[in-house]
Amino acid sequence: MDKIKNILKSKHLFITGKTAFDRSNFVKKLISEVNFETFRFPPNMTNFNEYLNFVKEEKLYKPWYDSKSFSNNQIVDFHRDWITESNSLVILEEFEQMENRWKMELLRLYTNELIERKKGNEKIHLIVTLENENGILNNLAEIIENPTNERLTNSQIINQNIAHIEL
């Protein structure tokens, strides 16, 4: 577990294998041993509205200005800023159920943020649990933003920033 805690300091974790119950218990144990503010999204989310509702409930967004209310589009923009400035741990369990378009977009946002941070700076931490990886990391490599000064392939960048742990 110590090795995985150290990996989480610098990489996102994709946890696959065994049963959903086993993955959930593994994450629960890991959370108990790390010192991060943690936001555990409901497992098995199937659409973006479920994700957005949790963001609203937990106030995982940072408005630039005061208003009595914000539209969903504004909240999404503010949530992107929250991701950029947060040092929290976000957990997306059984994320393969999420509609593919939004699953990939959310993973791209979290991963790009990690890629763009300089060493030593605080950054968002992400744990994703899935039954199977099913090529998600390859698909993510196709859509991430490769920094212009980076000489690595997108697949190498993914491998540097995401650890796939098979239970």
Rosetta constraint file for C-alpha pairs under 8 A:
AtomPair CA 1 CA 5 HARMONIC 6.21 0.50
AtomPair CA 1 CA 30 HARMONIC 7.25 0.50
AtomPair CA 2 CA 6 HARMONIC 6.29 0.50
AtomPair CA 3 CA 7 HARMONIC 6.32 0.50
AtomPair CA 4 CA 8 HARMONIC 6.18 0.50
AtomPair CA 5 CA 9 HARMONIC 6.70 0.50
AtomPair CA 5 CA 30 HARMONIC 7.21 0.50
AtomPair CA 5 CA 33 HARMONIC 7.78 0.50
AtomPair CA 5 CA 34 HARMONIC 6.83 0.50
AtomPair CA 6 CA 10 HARMONIC 7.42 0.50
AtomPair CA 7 CA 11 HARMONIC 5.77 0.50
AtomPair CA 7 CA 12 HARMONIC 7.98 0.50
AtomPair CA 7 CA 163 HARMONIC 7.48 0.50
AtomPair CA 8 CA 12 HARMONIC 6.02 0.50
AtomPair CA 8 CA 13 HARMONIC 6.61 0.50
AtomPair CA 8 CA 125 HARMONIC 6.97 0.50
AtomPair CA 9 CA 125 HARMONIC 7.42 0.50
AtomPair CA 10 CA 161 HARMONIC 7.18 0.50
AtomPair CA 11 CA 114 HARMONIC 7.71 0.50
AtomPair CA 11 CA 125 HARMONIC 7.24 0.50
AtomPair CA 11 CA 126 HARMONIC 7.96 0.50
AtomPair CA 11 CA 160 HARMONIC 7.41 0.50
AtomPair CA 11 CA 161 HARMONIC 4.72 0.50
AtomPair CA 11 CA 162 HARMONIC 5.08 0.50
AtomPair CA 11 CA 163 HARMONIC 6.33 0.50
AtomPair CA 12 CA 111 HARMONIC 7.68 0.50
AtomPair CA 12 CA 125 HARMONIC 5.89 0.50
AtomPair CA 12 CA 126 HARMONIC 4.86 0.50
AtomPair CA 12 CA 127 HARMONIC 5.93 0.50
AtomPair CA 12 CA 161 HARMONIC 6.24 0.50
AtomPair CA 12 CA 162 HARMONIC 4.66 0.50
AtomPair CA 12 CA 163 HARMONIC 6.19 0.50
AtomPair CA 13 CA 126 HARMONIC 6.30 0.50
AtomPair CA 13 CA 127 HARMONIC 4.72 0.50
AtomPair CA 13 CA 128 HARMONIC 6.19 0.50
AtomPair CA 13 CA 162 HARMONIC 5.70 0.50
AtomPair CA 13 CA 163 HARMONIC 4.97 0.50
AtomPair CA 13 CA 164 HARMONIC 6.00 0.50
AtomPair CA 13 CA 165 HARMONIC 7.00 0.50
AtomPair CA 14 CA 127 HARMONIC 5.97 0.50
AtomPair CA 14 CA 128 HARMONIC 4.84 0.50
AtomPair CA 14 CA 129 HARMONIC 5.80 0.50
AtomPair CA 14 CA 130 HARMONIC 7.31 0.50
AtomPair CA 14 CA 133 HARMONIC 7.93 0.50
AtomPair CA 14 CA 162 HARMONIC 7.01 0.50
AtomPair CA 14 CA 163 HARMONIC 6.14 0.50
AtomPair CA 14 CA 164 HARMONIC 4.72 0.50
AtomPair CA 14 CA 165 HARMONIC 6.03 0.50
AtomPair CA 15 CA 23 HARMONIC 7.09 0.50
AtomPair CA 15 CA 127 HARMONIC 7.35 0.50
AtomPair CA 15 CA 128 HARMONIC 6.15 0.50
AtomPair CA 15 CA 129 HARMONIC 4.70 0.50
AtomPair CA 15 CA 130 HARMONIC 6.26 0.50
AtomPair CA 15 CA 164 HARMONIC 6.01 0.50
AtomPair CA 15 CA 165 HARMONIC 4.81 0.50
AtomPair CA 15 CA 166 HARMONIC 5.93 0.50
AtomPair CA 15 CA 167 HARMONIC 7.12 0.50
AtomPair CA 16 CA 23 HARMONIC 7.24 0.50
AtomPair CA 16 CA 129 HARMONIC 5.90 0.50
AtomPair CA 16 CA 130 HARMONIC 5.06 0.50
AtomPair CA 16 CA 131 HARMONIC 5.31 0.50
AtomPair CA 16 CA 132 HARMONIC 5.53 0.50
AtomPair CA 16 CA 133 HARMONIC 6.56 0.50
AtomPair CA 16 CA 164 HARMONIC 7.54 0.50
AtomPair CA 16 CA 165 HARMONIC 6.27 0.50
AtomPair CA 16 CA 166 HARMONIC 4.92 0.50
AtomPair CA 16 CA 167 HARMONIC 6.16 0.50
AtomPair CA 17 CA 23 HARMONIC 7.54 0.50
AtomPair CA 17 CA 130 HARMONIC 7.59 0.50
AtomPair CA 17 CA 131 HARMONIC 5.76 0.50
AtomPair CA 17 CA 132 HARMONIC 6.45 0.50
AtomPair CA 17 CA 166 HARMONIC 5.31 0.50
AtomPair CA 17 CA 167 HARMONIC 4.99 0.50
AtomPair CA 18 CA 22 HARMONIC 6.23 0.50
AtomPair CA 18 CA 23 HARMONIC 6.97 0.50
AtomPair CA 18 CA 131 HARMONIC 7.52 0.50
AtomPair CA 18 CA 167 HARMONIC 6.03 0.50
AtomPair CA 19 CA 23 HARMONIC 6.25 0.50
AtomPair CA 19 CA 131 HARMONIC 7.22 0.50
AtomPair CA 20 CA 24 HARMONIC 6.03 0.50
AtomPair CA 20 CA 94 HARMONIC 7.16 0.50
AtomPair CA 20 CA 130 HARMONIC 7.95 0.50
AtomPair CA 20 CA 131 HARMONIC 7.02 0.50
AtomPair CA 21 CA 25 HARMONIC 6.19 0.50
AtomPair CA 22 CA 26 HARMONIC 6.10 0.50
AtomPair CA 23 CA 27 HARMONIC 6.22 0.50
AtomPair CA 23 CA 129 HARMONIC 6.75 0.50
AtomPair CA 23 CA 167 HARMONIC 7.63 0.50
AtomPair CA 24 CA 28 HARMONIC 6.11 0.50
AtomPair CA 24 CA 93 HARMONIC 7.50 0.50
AtomPair CA 25 CA 29 HARMONIC 6.15 0.50
AtomPair CA 26 CA 30 HARMONIC 6.20 0.50
AtomPair CA 27 CA 31 HARMONIC 6.04 0.50
AtomPair CA 28 CA 32 HARMONIC 6.33 0.50
AtomPair CA 29 CA 33 HARMONIC 6.63 0.50
AtomPair CA 30 CA 34 HARMONIC 6.51 0.50
AtomPair CA 31 CA 35 HARMONIC 7.82 0.50
AtomPair CA 31 CA 36 HARMONIC 7.95 0.50
AtomPair CA 31 CA 38 HARMONIC 7.68 0.50
AtomPair CA 36 CA 87 HARMONIC 7.39 0.50
AtomPair CA 36 CA 88 HARMONIC 5.63 0.50
AtomPair CA 36 CA 89 HARMONIC 5.84 0.50
AtomPair CA 37 CA 87 HARMONIC 7.64 0.50
AtomPair CA 37 CA 88 HARMONIC 4.90 0.50
AtomPair CA 37 CA 89 HARMONIC 6.00 0.50
AtomPair CA 38 CA 88 HARMONIC 5.81 0.50
AtomPair CA 38 CA 89 HARMONIC 4.64 0.50
AtomPair CA 38 CA 90 HARMONIC 5.97 0.50
AtomPair CA 38 CA 91 HARMONIC 7.58 0.50
AtomPair CA 39 CA 88 HARMONIC 7.42 0.50
AtomPair CA 39 CA 89 HARMONIC 6.18 0.50
AtomPair CA 39 CA 90 HARMONIC 4.94 0.50
AtomPair CA 39 CA 91 HARMONIC 6.21 0.50
AtomPair CA 40 CA 90 HARMONIC 6.00 0.50
AtomPair CA 40 CA 91 HARMONIC 4.67 0.50
AtomPair CA 40 CA 92 HARMONIC 6.62 0.50
AtomPair CA 40 CA 93 HARMONIC 7.94 0.50
AtomPair CA 41 CA 51 HARMONIC 7.42 0.50
AtomPair CA 41 CA 54 HARMONIC 6.77 0.50
AtomPair CA 41 CA 90 HARMONIC 7.46 0.50
AtomPair CA 41 CA 91 HARMONIC 5.95 0.50
AtomPair CA 41 CA 92 HARMONIC 5.57 0.50
AtomPair CA 41 CA 93 HARMONIC 7.12 0.50
AtomPair CA 42 CA 54 HARMONIC 7.92 0.50
AtomPair CA 42 CA 92 HARMONIC 7.39 0.50
AtomPair CA 42 CA 93 HARMONIC 7.09 0.50
AtomPair CA 43 CA 92 HARMONIC 6.68 0.50
AtomPair CA 43 CA 93 HARMONIC 4.62 0.50
AtomPair CA 43 CA 94 HARMONIC 5.60 0.50
AtomPair CA 43 CA 95 HARMONIC 7.14 0.50
AtomPair CA 44 CA 93 HARMONIC 6.48 0.50
AtomPair CA 44 CA 94 HARMONIC 5.06 0.50
AtomPair CA 44 CA 95 HARMONIC 5.96 0.50
AtomPair CA 44 CA 96 HARMONIC 7.57 0.50
AtomPair CA 44 CA 97 HARMONIC 5.54 0.50
AtomPair CA 44 CA 98 HARMONIC 7.12 0.50
AtomPair CA 45 CA 50 HARMONIC 6.15 0.50
AtomPair CA 45 CA 51 HARMONIC 6.98 0.50
AtomPair CA 45 CA 94 HARMONIC 7.71 0.50
AtomPair CA 45 CA 95 HARMONIC 6.66 0.50
AtomPair CA 45 CA 97 HARMONIC 6.09 0.50
AtomPair CA 45 CA 98 HARMONIC 5.46 0.50
AtomPair CA 46 CA 50 HARMONIC 7.24 0.50
AtomPair CA 46 CA 97 HARMONIC 5.02 0.50
AtomPair CA 46 CA 98 HARMONIC 3.95 0.50
AtomPair CA 46 CA 99 HARMONIC 5.74 0.50
AtomPair CA 47 CA 51 HARMONIC 7.01 0.50
AtomPair CA 47 CA 98 HARMONIC 5.36 0.50
AtomPair CA 47 CA 99 HARMONIC 5.46 0.50
AtomPair CA 47 CA 102 HARMONIC 7.42 0.50
AtomPair CA 48 CA 52 HARMONIC 6.07 0.50
AtomPair CA 48 CA 98 HARMONIC 7.51 0.50
AtomPair CA 48 CA 99 HARMONIC 7.54 0.50
AtomPair CA 48 CA 102 HARMONIC 6.28 0.50
AtomPair CA 49 CA 53 HARMONIC 5.94 0.50
AtomPair CA 50 CA 54 HARMONIC 6.46 0.50
AtomPair CA 51 CA 55 HARMONIC 6.38 0.50
AtomPair CA 52 CA 56 HARMONIC 6.22 0.50
AtomPair CA 52 CA 72 HARMONIC 7.87 0.50
AtomPair CA 52 CA 76 HARMONIC 7.63 0.50
AtomPair CA 53 CA 57 HARMONIC 6.14 0.50
AtomPair CA 54 CA 58 HARMONIC 6.04 0.50
AtomPair CA 55 CA 59 HARMONIC 5.66 0.50
AtomPair CA 55 CA 60 HARMONIC 4.93 0.50
AtomPair CA 55 CA 61 HARMONIC 7.07 0.50
AtomPair CA 55 CA 79 HARMONIC 7.55 0.50
AtomPair CA 56 CA 60 HARMONIC 6.59 0.50
AtomPair CA 56 CA 61 HARMONIC 7.71 0.50
AtomPair CA 56 CA 75 HARMONIC 7.75 0.50
AtomPair CA 60 CA 79 HARMONIC 5.98 0.50
AtomPair CA 60 CA 82 HARMONIC 6.45 0.50
AtomPair CA 61 CA 75 HARMONIC 6.46 0.50
AtomPair CA 61 CA 76 HARMONIC 7.73 0.50
AtomPair CA 61 CA 78 HARMONIC 4.87 0.50
AtomPair CA 61 CA 79 HARMONIC 4.04 0.50
AtomPair CA 61 CA 80 HARMONIC 7.42 0.50
AtomPair CA 61 CA 81 HARMONIC 6.99 0.50
AtomPair CA 61 CA 82 HARMONIC 5.09 0.50
AtomPair CA 62 CA 78 HARMONIC 5.08 0.50
AtomPair CA 62 CA 79 HARMONIC 6.43 0.50
AtomPair CA 62 CA 81 HARMONIC 6.47 0.50
AtomPair CA 62 CA 82 HARMONIC 5.54 0.50
AtomPair CA 63 CA 75 HARMONIC 7.70 0.50
AtomPair CA 63 CA 78 HARMONIC 5.44 0.50
AtomPair CA 64 CA 78 HARMONIC 7.53 0.50
AtomPair CA 70 CA 74 HARMONIC 5.93 0.50
AtomPair CA 70 CA 75 HARMONIC 6.37 0.50
AtomPair CA 71 CA 75 HARMONIC 6.29 0.50
AtomPair CA 72 CA 76 HARMONIC 6.18 0.50
AtomPair CA 73 CA 77 HARMONIC 6.35 0.50
AtomPair CA 74 CA 78 HARMONIC 6.13 0.50
AtomPair CA 75 CA 79 HARMONIC 5.88 0.50
AtomPair CA 76 CA 80 HARMONIC 6.35 0.50
AtomPair CA 77 CA 81 HARMONIC 6.70 0.50
AtomPair CA 78 CA 82 HARMONIC 6.32 0.50
AtomPair CA 79 CA 83 HARMONIC 6.23 0.50
AtomPair CA 80 CA 84 HARMONIC 6.34 0.50
AtomPair CA 80 CA 109 HARMONIC 7.70 0.50
AtomPair CA 81 CA 85 HARMONIC 6.30 0.50
AtomPair CA 82 CA 86 HARMONIC 5.72 0.50
AtomPair CA 83 CA 110 HARMONIC 7.15 0.50
AtomPair CA 83 CA 113 HARMONIC 7.49 0.50
AtomPair CA 83 CA 124 HARMONIC 6.32 0.50
AtomPair CA 84 CA 113 HARMONIC 6.19 0.50
AtomPair CA 84 CA 123 HARMONIC 7.38 0.50
AtomPair CA 84 CA 124 HARMONIC 7.22 0.50
AtomPair CA 85 CA 123 HARMONIC 7.18 0.50
AtomPair CA 85 CA 124 HARMONIC 7.65 0.50
AtomPair CA 86 CA 122 HARMONIC 7.49 0.50
AtomPair CA 86 CA 123 HARMONIC 6.13 0.50
AtomPair CA 86 CA 124 HARMONIC 5.37 0.50
AtomPair CA 87 CA 122 HARMONIC 5.54 0.50
AtomPair CA 87 CA 123 HARMONIC 4.79 0.50
AtomPair CA 87 CA 124 HARMONIC 4.63 0.50
AtomPair CA 87 CA 125 HARMONIC 6.83 0.50
AtomPair CA 88 CA 123 HARMONIC 7.61 0.50
AtomPair CA 88 CA 124 HARMONIC 5.41 0.50
AtomPair CA 88 CA 125 HARMONIC 6.06 0.50
AtomPair CA 89 CA 124 HARMONIC 6.30 0.50
AtomPair CA 89 CA 125 HARMONIC 4.56 0.50
AtomPair CA 89 CA 126 HARMONIC 5.65 0.50
AtomPair CA 89 CA 127 HARMONIC 7.51 0.50
AtomPair CA 90 CA 124 HARMONIC 7.59 0.50
AtomPair CA 90 CA 125 HARMONIC 6.11 0.50
AtomPair CA 90 CA 126 HARMONIC 4.84 0.50
AtomPair CA 90 CA 127 HARMONIC 6.33 0.50
AtomPair CA 91 CA 126 HARMONIC 5.86 0.50
AtomPair CA 91 CA 127 HARMONIC 4.80 0.50
AtomPair CA 91 CA 128 HARMONIC 5.95 0.50
AtomPair CA 92 CA 126 HARMONIC 7.72 0.50
AtomPair CA 92 CA 127 HARMONIC 6.26 0.50
AtomPair CA 92 CA 128 HARMONIC 4.81 0.50
AtomPair CA 92 CA 129 HARMONIC 6.47 0.50
AtomPair CA 93 CA 127 HARMONIC 7.85 0.50
AtomPair CA 93 CA 128 HARMONIC 5.66 0.50
AtomPair CA 93 CA 129 HARMONIC 4.70 0.50
AtomPair CA 93 CA 130 HARMONIC 6.89 0.50
AtomPair CA 94 CA 128 HARMONIC 7.31 0.50
AtomPair CA 94 CA 129 HARMONIC 5.06 0.50
AtomPair CA 94 CA 130 HARMONIC 4.75 0.50
AtomPair CA 94 CA 131 HARMONIC 6.80 0.50
AtomPair CA 95 CA 103 HARMONIC 7.40 0.50
AtomPair CA 95 CA 128 HARMONIC 6.63 0.50
AtomPair CA 95 CA 129 HARMONIC 6.26 0.50
AtomPair CA 95 CA 130 HARMONIC 5.81 0.50
AtomPair CA 96 CA 103 HARMONIC 7.73 0.50
AtomPair CA 96 CA 130 HARMONIC 5.81 0.50
AtomPair CA 96 CA 131 HARMONIC 7.41 0.50
AtomPair CA 98 CA 102 HARMONIC 7.00 0.50
AtomPair CA 98 CA 103 HARMONIC 5.59 0.50
AtomPair CA 99 CA 103 HARMONIC 6.00 0.50
AtomPair CA 100 CA 104 HARMONIC 6.06 0.50
AtomPair CA 101 CA 105 HARMONIC 6.27 0.50
AtomPair CA 102 CA 106 HARMONIC 5.93 0.50
AtomPair CA 103 CA 107 HARMONIC 6.19 0.50
AtomPair CA 104 CA 108 HARMONIC 5.94 0.50
AtomPair CA 104 CA 136 HARMONIC 7.99 0.50
AtomPair CA 104 CA 139 HARMONIC 7.90 0.50
AtomPair CA 104 CA 140 HARMONIC 6.64 0.50
AtomPair CA 105 CA 109 HARMONIC 6.22 0.50
AtomPair CA 106 CA 110 HARMONIC 6.35 0.50
AtomPair CA 107 CA 111 HARMONIC 5.97 0.50
AtomPair CA 107 CA 140 HARMONIC 7.40 0.50
AtomPair CA 108 CA 112 HARMONIC 5.85 0.50
AtomPair CA 108 CA 140 HARMONIC 6.54 0.50
AtomPair CA 108 CA 143 HARMONIC 7.00 0.50
AtomPair CA 108 CA 144 HARMONIC 5.81 0.50
AtomPair CA 109 CA 113 HARMONIC 6.26 0.50
AtomPair CA 110 CA 114 HARMONIC 6.53 0.50
AtomPair CA 110 CA 124 HARMONIC 7.39 0.50
AtomPair CA 110 CA 126 HARMONIC 7.36 0.50
AtomPair CA 111 CA 115 HARMONIC 6.22 0.50
AtomPair CA 111 CA 144 HARMONIC 7.49 0.50
AtomPair CA 111 CA 161 HARMONIC 7.31 0.50
AtomPair CA 112 CA 116 HARMONIC 6.08 0.50
AtomPair CA 112 CA 144 HARMONIC 6.35 0.50
AtomPair CA 112 CA 145 HARMONIC 6.49 0.50
AtomPair CA 113 CA 117 HARMONIC 6.35 0.50
AtomPair CA 113 CA 123 HARMONIC 7.62 0.50
AtomPair CA 113 CA 124 HARMONIC 7.50 0.50
AtomPair CA 114 CA 123 HARMONIC 6.45 0.50
AtomPair CA 114 CA 124 HARMONIC 6.91 0.50
AtomPair CA 114 CA 161 HARMONIC 7.04 0.50
AtomPair CA 115 CA 157 HARMONIC 7.76 0.50
AtomPair CA 115 CA 161 HARMONIC 6.86 0.50
AtomPair CA 116 CA 147 HARMONIC 7.67 0.50
AtomPair CA 117 CA 121 HARMONIC 6.49 0.50
AtomPair CA 117 CA 122 HARMONIC 7.88 0.50
AtomPair CA 117 CA 123 HARMONIC 6.84 0.50
AtomPair CA 133 CA 137 HARMONIC 7.30 0.50
AtomPair CA 135 CA 139 HARMONIC 6.23 0.50
AtomPair CA 136 CA 140 HARMONIC 6.00 0.50
AtomPair CA 137 CA 141 HARMONIC 6.14 0.50
AtomPair CA 137 CA 158 HARMONIC 7.20 0.50
AtomPair CA 138 CA 142 HARMONIC 6.61 0.50
AtomPair CA 138 CA 155 HARMONIC 6.92 0.50
AtomPair CA 139 CA 143 HARMONIC 6.92 0.50
AtomPair CA 140 CA 144 HARMONIC 6.16 0.50
AtomPair CA 140 CA 158 HARMONIC 7.78 0.50
AtomPair CA 141 CA 154 HARMONIC 5.07 0.50
AtomPair CA 141 CA 155 HARMONIC 5.25 0.50
AtomPair CA 141 CA 157 HARMONIC 7.78 0.50
AtomPair CA 141 CA 158 HARMONIC 6.12 0.50
AtomPair CA 142 CA 154 HARMONIC 6.89 0.50
AtomPair CA 144 CA 154 HARMONIC 7.14 0.50
AtomPair CA 146 CA 150 HARMONIC 6.68 0.50
AtomPair CA 146 CA 153 HARMONIC 7.96 0.50
AtomPair CA 146 CA 154 HARMONIC 6.42 0.50
AtomPair CA 146 CA 157 HARMONIC 7.84 0.50
AtomPair CA 152 CA 156 HARMONIC 5.88 0.50
AtomPair CA 152 CA 157 HARMONIC 6.36 0.50
AtomPair CA 153 CA 157 HARMONIC 6.32 0.50
AtomPair CA 154 CA 158 HARMONIC 6.21 0.50
AtomPair CA 155 CA 159 HARMONIC 6.25 0.50
AtomPair CA 156 CA 160 HARMONIC 6.18 0.50
AtomPair CA 157 CA 161 HARMONIC 6.30 0.50
AtomPair CA 158 CA 162 HARMONIC 5.70 0.50
AtomPair CA 159 CA 163 HARMONIC 6.72 0.50
